[in-house]
Structure formats: C-alpha cells, structure tokens
Amino acid sequence: MSTTRHTVVVIGGGAAGIATAASMLKRRPGLDIAIVEPSDTHAYQPGWTMVGGGVFDVATTTRPMASVMPRGVTWVKQACAGFQPDNNTVTLGDGSTLTYEVLIVAPGIRLAWEKIEGLEATLGQNGVTSNYRADLAPYTWELVQRTKSGRAIFTQPPMPIKCAGAPQKAMYLACDHWHRNGVLGDIDVQFHTAGAVLFGVADYVPALMRYVEKYGINLELGSNLIAVDGPARQATFKTAEGEENVSFDMLHVVPPQVAPQFLADSPLAAESGFTDVDQHTLQHVRWPNVFGLGDAGSMPNAKTAAAARKQAPVVAVNALRQLDGKGPTAGYDGYGSCPLTVERGKIVLAEFAYGGKLAPSFPTWLVDGTRPARLSWMLKADLLPWLYWNGMLRGREWLAGPGGLIAQ
C-alpha cells in the first residue's frame, strides 16, 4: 500500500478541522496540509435545531464538502482507520498511510444510536425523531405541527454530548408553537434528562426554569432513555428507582455519544476515548507534534461549534510553533456557547468557560445572556450561520483570536 507525506495532516473535515487548516494557511500560505474526510457534505449542525422548530429549511444547513475545503489543501477522501504516533503515521480505510510532521485530530463525536434498544428501527417513524440528524430534523417539525394532544417526551442522555442545550431547544420551540396555537394545555410535555440538573451552568437555570413553568413541562431528572418500542409507542427509562415504561405520542431522542472507535482504540486516546490533550494548549500530553480539538478532544468544555471556533486559532498558532521547533504560546480558556432557543424570537445566550465561569462576548447592556433576548435570536438566526460559512471556515478569527497561554 502507498505512503504519502504531508507536513500537516488534519483528521476530520468538520467545523474544527476546516477552521484550523484555514487559520494555519492564513498565517502560513502554501503550507502543505492534507485533510482526511470521507464525506461529500459539510453541515452547519447548529442549524438543525432551527429546522426542527420550523425556522430553517434543512437545505440551507449543508454545502458540498469541496466548497468549504480551504484553497491549497489536499483533500484525502478516505476514512481514518488508526494512528501510529511513534512513526508519525496515520492509516486510512483502504490500508494506505500518510506521514506527517504535525497531526491535528478533529474527527468529531460518534452518535451511538445503537445504545438505546429498538431506537434505530423506529427513527423517522412512529412519532420518534431527533434533531441530531439532518434527515430527521424536518420530521421533528412535522410532528410538532401534527401533535395537538397526548404526550410529547424530550430526552437527554448522560454527558458528554455535543451542544448540551440542544435537547431543551427542541422542546422549547415545540412548546412555543403549541402555545401559540392554543393546544399546549392538551399536551403532557416531559423532559427526561440523565443529569441531576436542568443545565450545567447555574447562572442560566433561573431563566430556563421560568420557561419550564410557563410551558407546564414535567421535569424528570436522573431519567435515562434505554429502550424504545416505536409501534407500541413505549419508551423505557432507567431511574434511581428502577426501570419505568412511559407511553408517548411524540418522542424526541438525543442519542448517547462516544469517541469514534478508531480514536478510542488508538494510543492517542485518554481513558474517555477522546484525544488526550492539555486543556489549554490542546497539545497531546504524550506526543508534542499531535494536537486535538473539537468534539473529539478530552477537554472538559461544552462540545459546541462556538468552542471549536475558539480552539482553532489556538491549535493553528501552537501547531505552527511546533513545526518551528518552539513551544506553545496560545491558550484556550474553555469557552463554549449555547444559544438556548426558549421561544421563537427569544434566546438565552449561554456563554461560559472552564469551571462554569461566565464568558460573555458582549457587554450586558447590549445582551444579558442570563435573560431571554430578541437580539440573541437575531444573532443565532442571522449572524452566526453567516459567520460560520464566511468567517470561521475561511480562517477569519472574528471574536475568536488566540488568547495568551494560561499559566499551567
């Protein structure tokens, strides 16, 4: 099998991988970068919540992968099969190999649908849907419009998951639609989360609880979906008291999420299965010429596109310094953002760093992230998609320049 050499190899053509490659090329035009990505399509995944709420058309959330590849990179249209970091080598799905001077690992997180018994057989029918797949998000909106009475259940699995607010966003947008159409009182809305709290950063909980109360949502903490019988419209939850069967008319499921198997099985993985990196420099803890970011990183931040937007310049700076034989100077503070769509036209803009420390991008007189705001909705619906396609993926680091190295 063939071996091809590149200065930099990036695993993953998602938000994190593309943004990092673009940021590196902005700093060093002509750099030899290969991006390993098997998919033909690139998706703006934060838009799928809006598709499920009837705000976006799903077609606006995807573009051909070729259109977002930074100019000058080599696109290796293959799946990654394994890593040999002692030899600076990556093995591809067809058995061929790539060698590198610097490796950037950003393959994303795997949606483990199979961990919920019976789920895969009923997705997209029998009232069972999920905004975590582009082909299912339109079905969410179809179900929301069709549901006039009965029971609607929204679920959240144990962490980590990408966009921890997305399970609630789907629910609030659905409830807002039912409220506006005068049928909310006839629907038993339940939120079953495996977690012990509604949201991980306490400052945002009061605003969210006001909407839980406004919509009459039954909050079931410590309740984890383990099985679905679609034809029978039955969901099974594991709780501290044991297993509980609950009937439903609509079921919005968020699947458990794990590291991609080829990463979890590799020497690069932490015990969690994710790329074992320093949470500030994003440099691998054992191989200094390996960096990891995005949803596949071991950092304890919220797994969001906004986090990847902040991480990409940090990796770009530190990876280039590694190529030059120098140590890292840029640091990531754990920033993540979760625009919680609490109703159509209003958002609670959660922005926070490591340790749940609030990290607002705007002054509070303009946007108070702990309160629902119309301006935040405009940011989510209009500005952020444009910023993603035209800024982040093109190496423009608006509101996301690399910070200085945080003291270790």
C-alpha positions in Angstrom: 0.0 0.0 0.0 1.1 3.5 -0.7 2.5 6.1 1.7 2.1 9.8 1.1 3.9 12.5 3.0 2.4 15.9 4.2 3.7 18.5 6.6 0.4 18.7 8.4 -2.4 16.0 8.4 -5.8 17.0 9.7 -8.2 14.2 10.6 -11.8 15.5 10.1 -13.4 17.9 7.7 -15.9 19.2 10.2 -16.0 22.7 11.8 -12.9 22.1 13.9 -10.7 20.6 11.2 -11.6 23.0 8.4 -11.3 26.1 10.7 -7.9 25.0 11.9 -6.5 24.3 8.5 -7.8 27.7 7.2 -6.3 29.5 10.2 -2.9 27.9 9.6 -3.0 28.8 5.9 -3.8 32.4 6.8 -0.7 32.5 8.9 1.5 30.5 6.5 0.3 30.5 2.9 1.4 27.5 0.9 1.8 25.2 3.9 1.4 21.5 2.9 -1.8 20.4 4.6 -3.9 17.2 4.0 -7.4 16.9 5.4 -8.7 13.4 5.8 -12.5 13.4 5.4 -14.7 10.7 3.7 -18.0 12.7 3.5 -19.2 14.6 0.4 -21.2 17.0 2.5 -20.4 19.6 5.2 -23.2 20.5 7.6 -23.8 23.5 9.8 -25.1 21.4 12.6 -26.3 24.2 15.0 -28.9 24.9 12.3 -30.7 21.6 12.8 -32.4 22.8 16.0 -33.9 25.6 13.9 -35.0 23.1 11.2 -36.8 21.1 13.9 -38.5 24.3 15.0 -39.7 25.2 11.5 -37.3 28.2 11.3 -34.7 27.0 8.8 -35.0 24.8 5.7 -32.7 21.8 6.1 -31.1 22.5 2.6 -29.6 25.8 4.0 -27.6 23.9 6.6 -25.5 21.8 4.2 -23.0 22.5 1.4 -20.7 20.3 -0.7 -17.5 19.4 1.2 -15.5 20.6 -1.8 -16.8 24.1 -1.4 -15.6 24.5 2.2 -12.1 22.9 1.8 -9.5 25.7 2.2 -7.8 26.6 -1.1 -4.5 24.8 -1.4 -5.2 21.8 0.9 -5.1 18.2 -0.3 -8.4 16.5 0.4 -7.9 12.9 1.1 -11.4 11.4 0.7 -10.9 8.5 3.0 -11.9 7.4 6.5 -9.2 7.3 9.1 -8.6 3.8 10.4 -5.8 4.2 13.0 -2.8 6.1 14.4 0.8 5.2 14.8 2.2 8.3 16.6 5.6 6.8 17.3 6.1 6.6 13.5 4.2 9.9 12.7 1.8 7.8 10.6 -1.9 7.6 10.0 -3.6 4.5 8.5 -6.5 5.1 6.1 -9.5 2.9 5.4 -8.0 1.4 2.2 -4.8 0.4 4.1 -2.7 3.2 2.7 -0.8 5.5 5.0 0.0 9.2 5.5 3.0 10.5 7.3 3.2 13.9 9.0 5.3 16.4 10.9 2.3 17.6 12.8 -1.1 15.8 13.3 -4.3 17.5 14.1 -7.1 15.2 15.4 -10.6 16.6 14.9 -12.9 13.7 13.8 -15.9 14.8 15.9 -18.0 12.6 18.2 -20.0 9.5 17.3 -23.8 9.3 17.8 -24.3 5.9 19.4 -27.9 5.3 18.4 -27.4 1.6 19.0 -27.0 2.1 22.7 -30.8 2.6 23.0 -32.5 -0.7 22.4 -35.0 -0.5 19.5 -34.3 3.1 18.6 -32.6 2.6 15.2 -35.5 0.5 13.9 -38.1 3.3 14.6 -36.3 6.6 13.9 -38.2 8.7 11.5 -41.5 6.9 12.1 -44.0 6.1 14.9 -43.5 9.6 16.3 -39.8 9.1 17.0 -37.4 11.8 15.8 -34.1 13.6 16.6 -32.7 17.0 15.6 -29.2 15.3 15.8 -29.6 14.1 12.2 -30.2 16.3 9.2 -32.7 13.9 7.6 -34.7 13.6 10.8 -34.9 17.3 11.8 -37.7 18.0 9.2 -39.7 15.1 10.7 -39.4 16.8 14.1 -41.2 19.9 12.7 -43.7 17.7 11.0 -44.5 16.0 14.3 -44.7 19.3 16.2 -47.3 20.6 13.7 -49.2 17.4 13.8 -49.3 17.0 17.6 -52.5 18.6 19.1 -52.8 16.4 22.2 -51.3 13.4 24.0 -47.8 13.1 25.4 -44.6 14.6 24.0 -41.3 13.4 25.5 -37.9 15.0 25.0 -34.8 13.2 26.2 -31.2 13.9 27.1 -28.5 11.2 27.7 -25.5 11.3 30.0 -22.7 13.7 29.2 -20.7 14.2 27.1 -22.9 15.3 24.2 -22.5 17.9 21.6 -24.5 21.1 22.4 -25.8 20.2 25.8 -28.6 22.7 25.3 -30.0 21.1 22.1 -32.3 18.7 23.8 -34.0 21.6 25.6 -34.0 23.8 22.5 -36.1 21.3 20.6 -38.6 21.2 23.5 -38.9 24.9 24.0 -39.5 25.6 20.3 -42.1 22.9 20.1 -43.9 24.2 23.3 -43.8 27.7 21.9 -45.6 26.5 18.7 -48.2 24.6 20.7 -48.7 27.6 23.0 -49.2 29.9 20.0 -51.7 27.5 18.5 -53.7 27.1 21.8 -53.0 23.3 22.2 -50.3 23.3 24.8 -52.8 22.7 27.6 -53.8 19.4 25.9 -50.2 18.1 25.7 -48.3 16.4 28.5 -44.7 17.6 27.9 -42.0 15.7 29.7 -38.2 16.3 29.8 -36.3 13.3 30.8 -32.6 14.0 31.4 -30.0 11.6 32.7 -28.4 14.6 34.5 -29.1 15.8 38.0 -29.7 19.5 36.9 -31.5 21.2 34.1 -28.4 22.9 32.8 -24.8 22.6 33.9 -24.1 26.3 34.5 -26.2 27.5 37.4 -26.5 31.2 36.3 -28.7 30.2 33.4 -31.1 27.9 35.3 -33.5 30.5 36.7 -34.3 31.9 33.2 -34.8 28.3 31.8 -36.9 27.3 34.8 -39.3 30.2 34.1 -39.9 28.6 30.7 -40.3 25.1 32.1 -43.0 26.6 34.4 -44.6 28.7 31.6 -45.0 25.7 29.3 -46.0 23.3 32.1 -43.2 20.9 31.4 -42.8 17.9 33.7 -39.1 17.8 34.6 -37.7 14.3 35.1 -34.1 14.5 36.4 -32.0 11.4 36.6 -34.1 9.6 34.0 -32.2 8.0 31.1 -33.8 6.5 28.0 -32.6 2.9 27.5 -35.2 1.4 25.1 -37.9 2.4 22.6 -40.8 0.3 21.2 -41.9 2.5 18.3 -45.0 0.6 17.1 -46.3 0.3 20.8 -45.3 4.0 21.4 -43.5 3.0 24.6 -40.2 4.5 26.0 -38.3 2.8 28.8 -36.3 4.9 31.2 -33.8 3.9 33.8 -34.1 5.9 37.1 -32.8 5.5 40.6 -35.9 3.6 41.5 -35.6 1.2 38.6 -37.0 1.0 35.1 -40.1 2.9 34.0 -42.2 2.5 30.9 -43.9 5.7 29.6 -46.2 5.9 26.6 -45.8 8.7 24.1 -47.3 10.3 21.0 -44.1 12.2 20.1 -40.6 11.3 21.2 -37.6 13.5 20.5 -34.4 11.5 21.3 -30.8 12.7 21.8 -28.5 9.6 21.4 -25.6 8.7 23.7 -22.4 10.0 22.3 -18.9 8.5 22.3 -15.5 8.9 20.7 -15.1 7.4 17.2 -13.9 3.8 17.5 -10.6 4.3 15.6 -9.7 7.1 18.0 -10.8 5.3 21.2 -8.8 2.2 20.2 -5.6 4.2 19.5 -2.6 5.3 21.6 -3.8 8.9 21.3 -6.9 8.3 23.4 -7.4 9.2 27.0 -9.4 6.8 29.2 -12.6 8.5 28.0 -11.7 7.5 24.4 -11.2 11.1 23.3 -7.8 12.7 22.2 -5.7 13.1 25.3 -4.7 16.8 25.2 -3.7 19.5 27.6 -6.9 21.5 28.1 -5.2 24.9 27.5 -2.6 24.3 24.8 -4.6 21.5 23.1 -1.3 19.7 22.6 -1.2 15.9 23.2 0.1 15.0 26.6 2.5 12.4 25.2 3.2 13.3 21.6 4.0 17.0 21.3 3.5 17.0 17.5 -0.1 15.9 17.9 -3.0 18.3 18.7 -6.6 17.7 19.3 -9.7 19.9 19.2 -13.4 19.9 18.6 -15.9 17.3 19.9 -13.2 14.6 19.9 -11.0 16.4 22.4 -10.6 15.3 26.0 -11.0 18.9 27.3 -13.9 19.4 29.9 -15.5 22.1 27.9 -19.0 22.2 26.3 -18.8 20.5 22.9 -20.2 23.2 20.6 -19.3 24.8 17.3 -18.5 28.0 19.2 -15.9 26.1 21.3 -14.3 24.8 18.1 -14.3 28.4 16.7 -12.2 29.5 19.7 -10.0 26.4 19.7 -9.0 26.5 16.0 -6.7 29.6 16.3 -5.1 28.2 19.4 -4.2 25.0 17.6 -3.1 26.9 14.5 -0.6 29.0 16.5 0.7 26.2 18.6 1.0 23.7 15.7 3.0 26.2 13.6 5.3 26.8 16.6 5.8 23.1 16.9 6.8 22.9 13.2 9.3 25.6 14.0 10.7 23.7 17.0 9.2 26.0 19.6 6.8 25.6 22.5 3.1 26.6 22.6 2.2 30.2 23.3 -1.6 30.2 22.8 -4.1 29.1 25.3 -7.8 28.0 25.3 -9.9 29.0 28.3 -12.7 26.5 27.9 -15.1 28.9 26.1 -18.3 27.4 24.8 -21.6 29.0 23.8 -25.1 27.6 23.8 -27.8 29.9 22.4 -30.9 28.4 24.1 -34.0 29.0 21.9 -36.6 29.4 24.6 -39.3 30.7 22.3 -39.5 31.7 18.6 -37.8 35.2 18.7 -36.0 34.9 22.0 -32.8 33.2 23.2 -31.0 32.8 26.5 -27.4 33.2 25.2 -25.3 31.0 27.5 -21.6 31.7 27.2 -19.1 30.2 29.7 -15.6 29.0 30.1 -14.0 26.2 32.3 -15.5 25.9 35.7 -18.8 27.4 34.6 -17.3 30.9 34.6 -19.5 33.3 32.6 -17.7 34.5 29.4 -19.9 36.9 27.6 -18.9 38.2 24.2 -21.0 41.4 24.5 -21.5 44.0 27.3 -24.5 43.2 29.5 -26.2 46.5 28.5 -26.4 45.0 24.9 -27.0 41.4 25.7 -27.6 39.9 29.2 -27.0 36.2 28.5 -28.8 35.1 31.6 -32.1 36.6 30.3 -34.1 35.8 27.2 -33.4 38.4 24.5 -34.6 39.2 21.0 -31.1 40.4 19.9 -29.7 37.0 20.8 -32.3 35.4 18.5 -31.1 37.6 15.6 -27.5 36.5 16.4 -28.5 32.8 16.3 -30.8 33.0 13.3 -28.9 35.5 11.1 -25.4 36.3 12.1 -24.0 33.0 13.4 -24.7 31.0 10.2 -23.1 33.7 8.1 -20.1 33.9 10.5 -19.7 30.2 10.3 -19.6 29.9 6.5 -17.8 33.1 5.7 -15.6 33.6 8.7 -14.8 30.5 10.8 -14.3 28.1 7.8 -12.2 30.7 5.9 -9.7 31.3 8.7 -11.2 34.7 9.7 -11.0 34.8 13.5 -13.6 37.5 14.3 -14.3 37.4 18.1 -12.0 34.3 18.3 -8.4 35.3 18.2 -5.9 33.1 20.1 -5.5 34.0 23.7 -2.2 34.0 25.6 -1.0 30.9 27.2 -2.8 30.3 30.6 -0.4 29.6 33.4 0.0 25.8 33.9 
